């Protein structure tokens, strides 16, 4: 259950990372869309990794977990994919 929470949290986080670009995402070219999606992926995955590292090294009685990071990364991919499918250009 814990991993599902991570997955949903990061799917939402990635979706919201790119939400501010939704208008430009729809109106601008393919190169812009790819750049925006990649930026959301990088920010979300880096944030997930950073939080796990902080738990491991900075928070007493907490440990970082590779499976949490994996759930964060999968959730990020799902969030970006959902955004891409929801806001893709109609032909």
PyMOL Python script that loads the backbone (N, CA, C, O; Angstrom):
from pymol import cmd

cmd.read_pdbstr("""\
ATOM      1  N   UNK A   1       0.829  -1.203   0.000  1.00  0.00           N
ATOM      2  CA  UNK A   1       0.000   0.000   0.000  1.00  0.00           C
ATOM      3  C   UNK A   1       0.868   1.260   0.000  1.00  0.00           C
ATOM      4  O   UNK A   1       0.543   2.257  -0.645  1.00  0.00           O
ATOM      5  N   UNK A   2       1.969   1.191   0.733  1.00  0.00           N
ATOM      6  CA  UNK A   2       2.886   2.326   0.826  1.00  0.00           C
ATOM      7  C   UNK A   2       3.402   2.738  -0.557  1.00  0.00           C
ATOM      8  O   UNK A   2       3.511   3.928  -0.851  1.00  0.00           O
ATOM      9  N   UNK A   3       3.713   1.766  -1.390  1.00  0.00           N
ATOM     10  CA  UNK A   3       4.255   2.067  -2.723  1.00  0.00           C
ATOM     11  C   UNK A   3       3.193   2.672  -3.629  1.00  0.00           C
ATOM     12  O   UNK A   3       3.512   3.481  -4.500  1.00  0.00           O
ATOM     13  N   UNK A   4       1.930   2.288  -3.434  1.00  0.00           N
ATOM     14  CA  UNK A   4       0.839   2.859  -4.226  1.00  0.00           C
ATOM     15  C   UNK A   4       0.698   4.342  -3.918  1.00  0.00           C
ATOM     16  O   UNK A   4       0.423   5.143  -4.812  1.00  0.00           O
ATOM     17  N   UNK A   5       0.886   4.707  -2.656  1.00  0.00           N
ATOM     18  CA  UNK A   5       0.823   6.120  -2.266  1.00  0.00           C
ATOM     19  C   UNK A   5       1.928   6.902  -2.968  1.00  0.00           C
ATOM     20  O   UNK A   5       1.686   7.986  -3.498  1.00  0.00           O
ATOM     21  N   UNK A   6       3.146   6.350  -2.973  1.00  0.00           N
ATOM     22  CA  UNK A   6       4.257   7.006  -3.671  1.00  0.00           C
ATOM     23  C   UNK A   6       3.926   7.158  -5.154  1.00  0.00           C
ATOM     24  O   UNK A   6       4.131   8.226  -5.731  1.00  0.00           O
ATOM     25  N   UNK A   7       3.423   6.112  -5.759  1.00  0.00           N
ATOM     26  CA  UNK A   7       3.101   6.136  -7.180  1.00  0.00           C
ATOM     27  C   UNK A   7       2.067   7.225  -7.488  1.00  0.00           C
ATOM     28  O   UNK A   7       2.255   8.014  -8.414  1.00  0.00           O
ATOM     29  N   UNK A   8       0.997   7.268  -6.728  1.00  0.00           N
ATOM     30  CA  UNK A   8      -0.056   8.263  -6.969  1.00  0.00           C
ATOM     31  C   UNK A   8       0.421   9.682  -6.677  1.00  0.00           C
ATOM     32  O   UNK A   8       0.075  10.624  -7.390  1.00  0.00           O
ATOM     33  N   UNK A   9       1.224   9.824  -5.616  1.00  0.00           N
ATOM     34  CA  UNK A   9       1.739  11.145  -5.275  1.00  0.00           C
ATOM     35  C   UNK A   9       2.611  11.709  -6.399  1.00  0.00           C
ATOM     36  O   UNK A   9       2.484  12.877  -6.766  1.00  0.00           O
ATOM     37  N   UNK A  10       3.484  10.882  -6.932  1.00  0.00           N
ATOM     38  CA  UNK A  10       4.394  11.364  -7.967  1.00  0.00           C
ATOM     39  C   UNK A  10       3.719  11.472  -9.337  1.00  0.00           C
ATOM     40  O   UNK A  10       4.135  12.281 -10.166  1.00  0.00           O
ATOM     41  N   UNK A  11       2.700  10.680  -9.578  1.00  0.00           N
ATOM     42  CA  UNK A  11       1.917  10.872 -10.808  1.00  0.00           C
ATOM     43  C   UNK A  11       1.254  12.234 -10.768  1.00  0.00           C
ATOM     44  O   UNK A  11       1.252  12.963 -11.760  1.00  0.00           O
ATOM     45  N   UNK A  12       0.695  12.571  -9.629  1.00  0.00           N
ATOM     46  CA  UNK A  12       0.056  13.888  -9.462  1.00  0.00           C
ATOM     47  C   UNK A  12       1.098  14.995  -9.541  1.00  0.00           C
ATOM     48  O   UNK A  12       0.871  16.015 -10.192  1.00  0.00           O
ATOM     49  N   UNK A  13       2.231  14.803  -8.886  1.00  0.00           N
ATOM     50  CA  UNK A  13       3.293  15.812  -8.893  1.00  0.00           C
ATOM     51  C   UNK A  13       3.785  16.098 -10.309  1.00  0.00           C
ATOM     52  O   UNK A  13       3.920  17.259 -10.694  1.00  0.00           O
ATOM     53  N   UNK A  14       4.052  15.056 -11.082  1.00  0.00           N
ATOM     54  CA  UNK A  14       4.533  15.238 -12.456  1.00  0.00           C
ATOM     55  C   UNK A  14       3.471  15.915 -13.317  1.00  0.00           C
ATOM     56  O   UNK A  14       3.782  16.797 -14.118  1.00  0.00           O
ATOM     57  N   UNK A  15       2.217  15.499 -13.149  1.00  0.00           N
ATOM     58  CA  UNK A  15       1.123  16.106 -13.901  1.00  0.00           C
ATOM     59  C   UNK A  15       1.056  17.600 -13.605  1.00  0.00           C
ATOM     60  O   UNK A  15       0.911  18.413 -14.518  1.00  0.00           O
ATOM     61  N   UNK A  16       1.161  17.960 -12.328  1.00  0.00           N
ATOM     62  CA  UNK A  16       1.077  19.367 -11.941  1.00  0.00           C
ATOM     63  C   UNK A  16       2.327  20.153 -12.329  1.00  0.00           C
ATOM     64  O   UNK A  16       2.248  21.359 -12.562  1.00  0.00           O
ATOM     65  N   UNK A  17       3.489  19.479 -12.402  1.00  0.00           N
ATOM     66  CA  UNK A  17       4.713  20.161 -12.847  1.00  0.00           C
ATOM     67  C   UNK A  17       4.535  20.735 -14.249  1.00  0.00           C
ATOM     68  O   UNK A  17       5.045  21.811 -14.560  1.00  0.00           O
ATOM     69  N   UNK A  18       3.827  20.025 -15.066  1.00  0.00           N
ATOM     70  CA  UNK A  18       3.665  20.446 -16.452  1.00  0.00           C
ATOM     71  C   UNK A  18       2.340  21.175 -16.694  1.00  0.00           C
ATOM     72  O   UNK A  18       2.128  21.727 -17.774  1.00  0.00           O
ATOM     73  N   UNK A  19       1.463  21.181 -15.716  1.00  0.00           N
ATOM     74  CA  UNK A  19       0.137  21.803 -15.852  1.00  0.00           C
ATOM     75  C   UNK A  19       0.229  23.275 -16.265  1.00  0.00           C
ATOM     76  O   UNK A  19      -0.572  23.736 -17.077  1.00  0.00           O
ATOM     77  N   UNK A  20       1.183  24.007 -15.724  1.00  0.00           N
ATOM     78  CA  UNK A  20       1.350  25.416 -16.061  1.00  0.00           C
ATOM     79  C   UNK A  20       1.684  25.650 -17.528  1.00  0.00           C
ATOM     80  O   UNK A  20       1.501  26.756 -18.036  1.00  0.00           O
ATOM     81  N   UNK A  21       2.162  24.638 -18.200  1.00  0.00           N
ATOM     82  CA  UNK A  21       2.529  24.749 -19.609  1.00  0.00           C
ATOM     83  C   UNK A  21       1.442  24.239 -20.541  1.00  0.00           C
ATOM     84  O   UNK A  21       1.671  24.118 -21.745  1.00  0.00           O
ATOM     85  N   UNK A  22       0.271  23.939 -20.013  1.00  0.00           N
ATOM     86  CA  UNK A  22      -0.744  23.267 -20.835  1.00  0.00           C
ATOM     87  C   UNK A  22      -1.129  24.058 -22.076  1.00  0.00           C
ATOM     88  O   UNK A  22      -1.311  23.467 -23.141  1.00  0.00           O
ATOM     89  N   UNK A  23      -1.258  25.380 -21.970  1.00  0.00           N
ATOM     90  CA  UNK A  23      -1.651  26.175 -23.134  1.00  0.00           C
ATOM     91  C   UNK A  23      -0.551  26.146 -24.198  1.00  0.00           C
ATOM     92  O   UNK A  23      -0.817  25.904 -25.375  1.00  0.00           O
ATOM     93  N   UNK A  24       0.670  26.394 -23.771  1.00  0.00           N
ATOM     94  CA  UNK A  24       1.789  26.355 -24.702  1.00  0.00           C
ATOM     95  C   UNK A  24       1.987  24.937 -25.246  1.00  0.00           C
ATOM     96  O   UNK A  24       2.375  24.756 -26.400  1.00  0.00           O
ATOM     97  N   UNK A  25       1.721  23.956 -24.422  1.00  0.00           N
ATOM     98  CA  UNK A  25       1.877  22.561 -24.822  1.00  0.00           C
ATOM     99  C   UNK A  25       0.978  22.237 -26.007  1.00  0.00           C
ATOM    100  O   UNK A  25       1.392  21.548 -26.939  1.00  0.00           O
ATOM    101  N   UNK A  26      -0.253  22.736 -25.966  1.00  0.00           N
ATOM    102  CA  UNK A  26      -1.212  22.457 -27.030  1.00  0.00           C
ATOM    103  C   UNK A  26      -0.923  23.314 -28.260  1.00  0.00           C
ATOM    104  O   UNK A  26      -1.052  22.836 -29.387  1.00  0.00           O
ATOM    105  N   UNK A  27      -0.534  24.567 -28.061  1.00  0.00           N
ATOM    106  CA  UNK A  27      -0.410  25.501 -29.184  1.00  0.00           C
ATOM    107  C   UNK A  27       0.943  25.461 -29.888  1.00  0.00           C
ATOM    108  O   UNK A  27       1.015  25.747 -31.083  1.00  0.00           O
ATOM    109  N   UNK A  28       2.002  25.117 -29.186  1.00  0.00           N
ATOM    110  CA  UNK A  28       3.339  25.183 -29.780  1.00  0.00           C
ATOM    111  C   UNK A  28       3.727  23.861 -30.430  1.00  0.00           C
ATOM    112  O   UNK A  28       2.984  22.882 -30.372  1.00  0.00           O
ATOM    113  N   UNK A  29       4.880  23.850 -31.036  1.00  0.00           N
ATOM    114  CA  UNK A  29       5.307  22.704 -31.828  1.00  0.00           C
ATOM    115  C   UNK A  29       5.720  21.486 -31.028  1.00  0.00           C
ATOM    116  O   UNK A  29       5.775  21.504 -29.798  1.00  0.00           O
ATOM    117  N   UNK A  30       6.006  20.436 -31.761  1.00  0.00           N
ATOM    118  CA  UNK A  30       6.367  19.144 -31.183  1.00  0.00           C
ATOM    119  C   UNK A  30       7.635  19.233 -30.324  1.00  0.00           C
ATOM    120  O   UNK A  30       7.723  18.583 -29.283  1.00  0.00           O
ATOM    121  N   UNK A  31       8.606  20.028 -30.754  1.00  0.00           N
ATOM    122  CA  UNK A  31       9.852  20.150 -29.993  1.00  0.00           C
ATOM    123  C   UNK A  31       9.584  20.729 -28.607  1.00  0.00           C
ATOM    124  O   UNK A  31      10.184  20.290 -27.626  1.00  0.00           O
ATOM    125  N   UNK A  32       8.699  21.699 -28.522  1.00  0.00           N
ATOM    126  CA  UNK A  32       8.354  22.285 -27.223  1.00  0.00           C
ATOM    127  C   UNK A  32       7.684  21.245 -26.335  1.00  0.00           C
ATOM    128  O   UNK A  32       7.992  21.152 -25.147  1.00  0.00           O
ATOM    129  N   UNK A  33       6.777  20.468 -26.899  1.00  0.00           N
ATOM    130  CA  UNK A  33       6.068  19.458 -26.112  1.00  0.00           C
ATOM    131  C   UNK A  33       7.035  18.425 -25.548  1.00  0.00           C
ATOM    132  O   UNK A  33       6.930  18.045 -24.381  1.00  0.00           O
ATOM    133  N   UNK A  34       7.969  17.972 -26.364  1.00  0.00           N
ATOM    134  CA  UNK A  34       8.950  16.994 -25.886  1.00  0.00           C
ATOM    135  C   UNK A  34       9.816  17.586 -24.781  1.00  0.00           C
ATOM    136  O   UNK A  34      10.107  16.919 -23.789  1.00  0.00           O
ATOM    137  N   UNK A  35      10.225  18.833 -24.956  1.00  0.00           N
ATOM    138  CA  UNK A  35      11.054  19.499 -23.955  1.00  0.00           C
ATOM    139  C   UNK A  35      10.296  19.651 -22.638  1.00  0.00           C
ATOM    140  O   UNK A  35      10.864  19.413 -21.572  1.00  0.00           O
ATOM    141  N   UNK A  36       9.044  20.037 -22.695  1.00  0.00           N
ATOM    142  CA  UNK A  36       8.239  20.207 -21.484  1.00  0.00           C
ATOM    143  C   UNK A  36       8.027  18.880 -20.769  1.00  0.00           C
ATOM    144  O   UNK A  36       8.114  18.817 -19.543  1.00  0.00           O
ATOM    145  N   UNK A  37       7.750  17.827 -21.516  1.00  0.00           N
ATOM    146  CA  UNK A  37       7.560  16.508 -20.908  1.00  0.00           C
ATOM    147  C   UNK A  37       8.854  16.004 -20.275  1.00  0.00           C
ATOM    148  O   UNK A  37       8.829  15.451 -19.176  1.00  0.00           O
ATOM    149  N   UNK A  38       9.969  16.187 -20.951  1.00  0.00           N
ATOM    150  CA  UNK A  38      11.254  15.745 -20.412  1.00  0.00           C
ATOM    151  C   UNK A  38      11.617  16.533 -19.149  1.00  0.00           C
ATOM    152  O   UNK A  38      12.152  15.969 -18.195  1.00  0.00           O
ATOM    153  N   UNK A  39      11.327  17.827 -19.148  1.00  0.00           N
ATOM    154  CA  UNK A  39      11.605  18.647 -17.978  1.00  0.00           C
ATOM    155  C   UNK A  39      10.790  18.167 -16.776  1.00  0.00           C
ATOM    156  O   UNK A  39      11.317  18.077 -15.667  1.00  0.00           O
ATOM    157  N   UNK A  40       9.532  17.863 -16.988  1.00  0.00           N
ATOM    158  CA  UNK A  40       8.686  17.348 -15.908  1.00  0.00           C
ATOM    159  C   UNK A  40       9.219  16.006 -15.407  1.00  0.00           C
ATOM    160  O   UNK A  40       9.231  15.758 -14.201  1.00  0.00           O
ATOM    161  N   UNK A  41       9.655  15.148 -16.313  1.00  0.00           N
ATOM    162  CA  UNK A  41      10.239  13.859 -15.920  1.00  0.00           C
ATOM    163  C   UNK A  41      11.485  14.054 -15.062  1.00  0.00           C
ATOM    164  O   UNK A  41      11.622  13.443 -14.001  1.00  0.00           O
ATOM    165  N   UNK A  42      12.377  14.899 -15.525  1.00  0.00           N
ATOM    166  CA  UNK A  42      13.642  15.112 -14.820  1.00  0.00           C
ATOM    167  C   UNK A  42      13.408  15.721 -13.436  1.00  0.00           C
ATOM    168  O   UNK A  42      13.989  15.266 -12.451  1.00  0.00           O
ATOM    169  N   UNK A  43      12.565  16.740 -13.362  1.00  0.00           N
ATOM    170  CA  UNK A  43      12.298  17.388 -12.078  1.00  0.00           C
ATOM    171  C   UNK A  43      11.673  16.412 -11.098  1.00  0.00           C
ATOM    172  O   UNK A  43      12.096  16.344  -9.944  1.00  0.00           O
ATOM    173  N   UNK A  44      10.686  15.665 -11.528  1.00  0.00           N
ATOM    174  CA  UNK A  44       9.983  14.755 -10.630  1.00  0.00           C
ATOM    175  C   UNK A  44      10.868  13.601 -10.163  1.00  0.00           C
ATOM    176  O   UNK A  44      10.860  13.253  -8.982  1.00  0.00           O
ATOM    177  N   UNK A  45      11.625  13.012 -11.075  1.00  0.00           N
ATOM    178  CA  UNK A  45      12.494  11.900 -10.694  1.00  0.00           C
ATOM    179  C   UNK A  45      13.625  12.395  -9.790  1.00  0.00           C
ATOM    180  O   UNK A  45      13.977  11.725  -8.819  1.00  0.00           O
ATOM    181  N   UNK A  46      14.193  13.551 -10.099  1.00  0.00           N
ATOM    182  CA  UNK A  46      15.249  14.112  -9.252  1.00  0.00           C
ATOM    183  C   UNK A  46      14.715  14.418  -7.852  1.00  0.00           C
ATOM    184  O   UNK A  46      15.404  14.178  -6.861  1.00  0.00           O
ATOM    185  N   UNK A  47      13.517  14.934  -7.769  1.00  0.00           N
ATOM    186  CA  UNK A  47      12.911  15.236  -6.471  1.00  0.00           C
ATOM    187  C   UNK A  47      12.683  13.954  -5.675  1.00  0.00           C
ATOM    188  O   UNK A  47      12.939  13.917  -4.471  1.00  0.00           O
ATOM    189  N   UNK A  48      12.210  12.917  -6.332  1.00  0.00           N
ATOM    190  CA  UNK A  48      12.013  11.629  -5.664  1.00  0.00           C
ATOM    191  C   UNK A  48      13.322  11.070  -5.140  1.00  0.00           C
ATOM    192  O   UNK A  48      13.384  10.586  -4.010  1.00  0.00           O
ATOM    193  N   UNK A  49      14.368  11.132  -5.953  1.00  0.00           N
ATOM    194  CA  UNK A  49      15.675  10.654  -5.522  1.00  0.00           C
ATOM    195  C   UNK A  49      16.234  11.482  -4.374  1.00  0.00           C
ATOM    196  O   UNK A  49      16.802  10.941  -3.426  1.00  0.00           O
ATOM    197  N   UNK A  50      16.069  12.793  -4.467  1.00  0.00           N
ATOM    198  CA  UNK A  50      16.562  13.678  -3.417  1.00  0.00           C
ATOM    199  C   UNK A  50      15.864  13.411  -2.085  1.00  0.00           C
ATOM    200  O   UNK A  50      16.518  13.405  -1.042  1.00  0.00           O
ATOM    201  N   UNK A  51      14.565  13.192  -2.099  1.00  0.00           N
ATOM    202  CA  UNK A  51      13.854  12.926  -0.846  1.00  0.00           C
ATOM    203  C   UNK A  51      14.308  11.605  -0.229  1.00  0.00           C
ATOM    204  O   UNK A  51      14.430  11.503   0.991  1.00  0.00           O
ATOM    205  N   UNK A  52      14.558  10.605  -1.051  1.00  0.00           N
ATOM    206  CA  UNK A  52      15.046   9.337  -0.509  1.00  0.00           C
ATOM    207  C   UNK A  52      16.453   9.483   0.063  1.00  0.00           C
ATOM    208  O   UNK A  52      16.759   8.897   1.101  1.00  0.00           O
ATOM    209  N   UNK A  53      17.311  10.256  -0.599  1.00  0.00           N
ATOM    210  CA  UNK A  53      18.654  10.497  -0.071  1.00  0.00           C
ATOM    211  C   UNK A  53      18.604  11.287   1.236  1.00  0.00           C
ATOM    212  O   UNK A  53      19.354  10.996   2.167  1.00  0.00           O
ATOM    213  N   UNK A  54      17.732  12.272   1.305  1.00  0.00           N
ATOM    214  CA  UNK A  54      17.592  13.050   2.541  1.00  0.00           C
ATOM    215  C   UNK A  54      17.092  12.171   3.683  1.00  0.00           C
ATOM    216  O   UNK A  54      17.546  12.314   4.818  1.00  0.00           O
ATOM    217  N   UNK A  55      16.170  11.273   3.393  1.00  0.00           N
ATOM    218  CA  UNK A  55      15.695  10.364   4.435  1.00  0.00           C
ATOM    219  C   UNK A  55      16.830   9.467   4.932  1.00  0.00           C
ATOM    220  O   UNK A  55      16.947   9.198   6.128  1.00  0.00           O
ATOM    221  N   UNK A  56      17.649   9.018   4.009  1.00  0.00           N
ATOM    222  CA  UNK A  56      18.748   8.109   4.373  1.00  0.00           C
ATOM    223  C   UNK A  56      19.819   8.803   5.214  1.00  0.00           C
ATOM    224  O   UNK A  56      20.288   8.244   6.205  1.00  0.00           O
ATOM    225  N   UNK A  57      20.204  10.014   4.825  1.00  0.00           N
ATOM    226  CA  UNK A  57      21.367  10.648   5.424  1.00  0.00           C
ATOM    227  C   UNK A  57      21.074  11.796   6.387  1.00  0.00           C
ATOM    228  O   UNK A  57      21.940  12.149   7.188  1.00  0.00           O
ATOM    229  N   UNK A  58      19.895  12.381   6.335  1.00  0.00           N
ATOM    230  CA  UNK A  58      19.635  13.567   7.156  1.00  0.00           C
ATOM    231  C   UNK A  58      18.563  13.388   8.218  1.00  0.00           C
ATOM    232  O   UNK A  58      18.506  14.175   9.163  1.00  0.00           O
ATOM    233  N   UNK A  59      17.718  12.384   8.093  1.00  0.00           N
ATOM    234  CA  UNK A  59      16.608  12.222   9.032  1.00  0.00           C
ATOM    235  C   UNK A  59      16.891  11.025   9.940  1.00  0.00           C
ATOM    236  O   UNK A  59      16.978   9.891   9.469  1.00  0.00           O
ATOM    237  N   UNK A  60      17.036  11.280  11.242  1.00  0.00           N
ATOM    238  CA  UNK A  60      17.292  10.163  12.155  1.00  0.00           C
ATOM    239  C   UNK A  60      16.132   9.161  12.153  1.00  0.00           C
ATOM    240  O   UNK A  60      14.966   9.539  12.047  1.00  0.00           O
ATOM    241  N   UNK A  61      16.476   7.899  12.270  1.00  0.00           N
ATOM    242  CA  UNK A  61      15.516   6.798  12.344  1.00  0.00           C
ATOM    243  C   UNK A  61      14.664   6.638  11.090  1.00  0.00           C
ATOM    244  O   UNK A  61      13.593   6.034  11.141  1.00  0.00           O
ATOM    245  N   UNK A  62      15.130   7.171   9.971  1.00  0.00           N
ATOM    246  CA  UNK A  62      14.472   6.959   8.675  1.00  0.00           C
ATOM    247  C   UNK A  62      15.515   6.416   7.720  1.00  0.00           C
ATOM    248  O   UNK A  62      16.708   6.686   7.860  1.00  0.00           O
ATOM    249  N   UNK A  63      15.057   5.656   6.757  1.00  0.00           N
ATOM    250  CA  UNK A  63      15.978   5.133   5.746  1.00  0.00           C
ATOM    251  C   UNK A  63      15.402   5.390   4.365  1.00  0.00           C
ATOM    252  O   UNK A  63      14.187   5.372   4.172  1.00  0.00           O
ATOM    253  N   UNK A  64      16.276   5.625   3.421  1.00  0.00           N
ATOM    254  CA  UNK A  64      15.852   5.725   2.034  1.00  0.00           C
ATOM    255  C   UNK A  64      15.538   4.333   1.513  1.00  0.00           C
ATOM    256  O   UNK A  64      16.085   3.342   1.997  1.00  0.00           O
ATOM    257  N   UNK A  65      14.671   4.263   0.543  1.00  0.00           N
ATOM    258  CA  UNK A  65      14.243   2.968   0.023  1.00  0.00           C
ATOM    259  C   UNK A  65      14.251   3.013  -1.501  1.00  0.00           C
ATOM    260  O   UNK A  65      13.608   3.862  -2.118  1.00  0.00           O
ATOM    261  N   UNK A  66      14.997   2.075  -2.097  1.00  0.00           N
ATOM    262  CA  UNK A  66      15.069   2.010  -3.561  1.00  0.00           C
ATOM    263  C   UNK A  66      13.697   1.727  -4.170  1.00  0.00           C
ATOM    264  O   UNK A  66      13.389   2.221  -5.255  1.00  0.00           O
ATOM    265  N   UNK A  67      12.882   0.945  -3.491  1.00  0.00           N
ATOM    266  CA  UNK A  67      11.565   0.626  -4.030  1.00  0.00           C
ATOM    267  C   UNK A  67      10.631   1.839  -3.976  1.00  0.00           C
ATOM    268  O   UNK A  67       9.758   1.995  -4.830  1.00  0.00           O
ATOM    269  N   UNK A  68      10.819   2.693  -2.969  1.00  0.00           N
ATOM    270  CA  UNK A  68      10.071   3.954  -2.950  1.00  0.00           C
ATOM    271  C   UNK A  68      10.478   4.820  -4.140  1.00  0.00           C
ATOM    272  O   UNK A  68       9.636   5.415  -4.812  1.00  0.00           O
ATOM    273  N   UNK A  69      11.791   4.878  -4.384  1.00  0.00           N
ATOM    274  CA  UNK A  69      12.281   5.653  -5.524  1.00  0.00           C
ATOM    275  C   UNK A  69      11.755   5.080  -6.841  1.00  0.00           C
ATOM    276  O   UNK A  69      11.404   5.831  -7.751  1.00  0.00           O
ATOM    277  N   UNK A  70      11.702   3.776  -6.940  1.00  0.00           N
ATOM    278  CA  UNK A  70      11.149   3.141  -8.137  1.00  0.00           C
ATOM    279  C   UNK A  70       9.673   3.487  -8.297  1.00  0.00           C
ATOM    280  O   UNK A  70       9.224   3.788  -9.403  1.00  0.00           O
ATOM    281  N   UNK A  71       8.920   3.446  -7.212  1.00  0.00           N
ATOM    282  CA  UNK A  71       7.504   3.819  -7.263  1.00  0.00           C
ATOM    283  C   UNK A  71       7.345   5.287  -7.641  1.00  0.00           C
ATOM    284  O   UNK A  71       6.441   5.641  -8.397  1.00  0.00           O
ATOM    285  N   UNK A  72       8.230   6.149  -7.113  1.00  0.00           N
ATOM    286  CA  UNK A  72       8.209   7.571  -7.476  1.00  0.00           C
ATOM    287  C   UNK A  72       8.439   7.745  -8.980  1.00  0.00           C
ATOM    288  O   UNK A  72       7.747   8.522  -9.638  1.00  0.00           O
ATOM    289  N   UNK A  73       9.408   7.019  -9.506  1.00  0.00           N
ATOM    290  CA  UNK A  73       9.757   7.132 -10.931  1.00  0.00           C
ATOM    291  C   UNK A  73       8.642   6.599 -11.828  1.00  0.00           C
ATOM    292  O   UNK A  73       8.328   7.202 -12.854  1.00  0.00           O
ATOM    293  N   UNK A  74       8.047   5.481 -11.447  1.00  0.00           N
ATOM    294  CA  UNK A  74       6.929   4.932 -12.228  1.00  0.00           C
ATOM    295  C   UNK A  74       5.738   5.882 -12.180  1.00  0.00           C
ATOM    296  O   UNK A  74       5.085   6.119 -13.196  1.00  0.00           O
ATOM    297  N   UNK A  75       5.460   6.422 -11.004  1.00  0.00           N
ATOM    298  CA  UNK A  75       4.372   7.392 -10.871  1.00  0.00           C
ATOM    299  C   UNK A  75       4.614   8.630 -11.728  1.00  0.00           C
ATOM    300  O   UNK A  75       3.689   9.170 -12.335  1.00  0.00           O
ATOM    301  N   UNK A  76       5.864   9.069 -11.768  1.00  0.00           N
ATOM    302  CA  UNK A  76       6.226  10.206 -12.616  1.00  0.00           C
ATOM    303  C   UNK A  76       5.917   9.905 -14.078  1.00  0.00           C
ATOM    304  O   UNK A  76       5.321  10.727 -14.775  1.00  0.00           O
ATOM    305  N   UNK A  77       6.320   8.735 -14.533  1.00  0.00           N
ATOM    306  CA  UNK A  77       6.041   8.341 -15.917  1.00  0.00           C
ATOM    307  C   UNK A  77       4.551   8.300 -16.205  1.00  0.00           C
ATOM    308  O   UNK A  77       4.108   8.725 -17.272  1.00  0.00           O
ATOM    309  N   UNK A  78       3.784   7.794 -15.264  1.00  0.00           N
ATOM    310  CA  UNK A  78       2.328   7.734 -15.441  1.00  0.00           C
ATOM    311  C   UNK A  78       1.741   9.136 -15.514  1.00  0.00           C
ATOM    312  O   UNK A  78       0.896   9.411 -16.366  1.00  0.00           O
ATOM    313  N   UNK A  79       2.183  10.027 -14.626  1.00  0.00           N
ATOM    314  CA  UNK A  79       1.670  11.403 -14.634  1.00  0.00           C
ATOM    315  C   UNK A  79       1.965  12.127 -15.936  1.00  0.00           C
ATOM    316  O   UNK A  79       1.103  12.820 -16.475  1.00  0.00           O
ATOM    317  N   UNK A  80       3.187  11.967 -16.445  1.00  0.00           N
ATOM    318  CA  UNK A  80       3.560  12.610 -17.711  1.00  0.00           C
ATOM    319  C   UNK A  80       2.769  11.992 -18.863  1.00  0.00           C
ATOM    320  O   UNK A  80       2.317  12.706 -19.758  1.00  0.00           O
ATOM    321  N   UNK A  81       2.605  10.691 -18.844  1.00  0.00           N
ATOM    322  CA  UNK A  81       1.840  10.011 -19.895  1.00  0.00           C
ATOM    323  C   UNK A  81       0.381  10.460 -19.892  1.00  0.00           C
ATOM    324  O   UNK A  81      -0.190  10.724 -20.951  1.00  0.00           O
ATOM    325  N   UNK A  82      -0.218  10.545 -18.719  1.00  0.00           N
ATOM    326  CA  UNK A  82      -1.616  11.003 -18.621  1.00  0.00           C
ATOM    327  C   UNK A  82      -1.746  12.422 -19.155  1.00  0.00           C
ATOM    328  O   UNK A  82      -2.673  12.726 -19.906  1.00  0.00           O
ATOM    329  N   UNK A  83      -0.807  13.299 -18.763  1.00  0.00           N
ATOM    330  CA  UNK A  83      -0.849  14.667 -19.271  1.00  0.00           C
ATOM    331  C   UNK A  83      -0.726  14.678 -20.789  1.00  0.00           C
ATOM    332  O   UNK A  83      -1.482  15.365 -21.476  1.00  0.00           O
ATOM    333  N   UNK A  84       0.222  13.919 -21.301  1.00  0.00           N
ATOM    334  CA  UNK A  84       0.450  13.863 -22.750  1.00  0.00           C
ATOM    335  C   UNK A  84      -0.810  13.380 -23.480  1.00  0.00           C
ATOM    336  O   UNK A  84      -1.193  13.952 -24.501  1.00  0.00           O
ATOM    337  N   UNK A  85      -1.437  12.354 -22.969  1.00  0.00           N
ATOM    338  CA  UNK A  85      -2.642  11.830 -23.610  1.00  0.00           C
ATOM    339  C   UNK A  85      -3.817  12.806 -23.501  1.00  0.00           C
ATOM    340  O   UNK A  85      -4.621  12.931 -24.425  1.00  0.00           O
ATOM    341  N   UNK A  86      -3.904  13.483 -22.381  1.00  0.00           N
ATOM    342  CA  UNK A  86      -5.028  14.390 -22.148  1.00  0.00           C
ATOM    343  C   UNK A  86      -4.909  15.670 -22.973  1.00  0.00           C
ATOM    344  O   UNK A  86      -5.917  16.204 -23.436  1.00  0.00           O
ATOM    345  N   UNK A  87      -3.691  16.162 -23.160  1.00  0.00           N
ATOM    346  CA  UNK A  87      -3.475  17.433 -23.848  1.00  0.00           C
ATOM    347  C   UNK A  87      -2.806  17.300 -25.203  1.00  0.00           C
ATOM    348  O   UNK A  87      -2.292  18.288 -25.726  1.00  0.00           O
ATOM    349  N   UNK A  88      -2.797  16.135 -25.775  1.00  0.00           N
ATOM    350  CA  UNK A  88      -2.146  16.001 -27.088  1.00  0.00           C
ATOM    351  C   UNK A  88      -2.949  16.758 -28.143  1.00  0.00           C
ATOM    352  O   UNK A  88      -4.143  17.014 -27.990  1.00  0.00           O
ATOM    353  N   UNK A  89      -2.250  17.100 -29.206  1.00  0.00           N
ATOM    354  CA  UNK A  89      -2.898  17.836 -30.301  1.00  0.00           C
ATOM    355  C   UNK A  89      -3.877  16.957 -31.029  1.00  0.00           C
ATOM    356  O   UNK A  89      -3.612  15.785 -31.297  1.00  0.00           O
ATOM    357  N   UNK A  90      -4.980  17.523 -31.338  1.00  0.00           N
ATOM    358  CA  UNK A  90      -5.968  16.821 -32.144  1.00  0.00           C
ATOM    359  C   UNK A  90      -5.643  17.082 -33.608  1.00  0.00           C
ATOM    360  O   UNK A  90      -5.373  18.218 -33.997  1.00  0.00           O
ATOM    361  N   UNK A  91      -5.670  16.039 -34.409  1.00  0.00           N
ATOM    362  CA  UNK A  91      -5.344  16.201 -35.841  1.00  0.00           C
ATOM    363  C   UNK A  91      -6.585  16.239 -36.675  1.00  0.00           C
ATOM    364  O   UNK A  91      -6.504  16.370 -37.896  1.00  0.00           O
TER     365      UNK A  91
END
""", "prot")
cmd.dss("prot")
cmd.show_as("cartoon", "prot")
cmd.util.cbc("prot")
cmd.orient("prot")
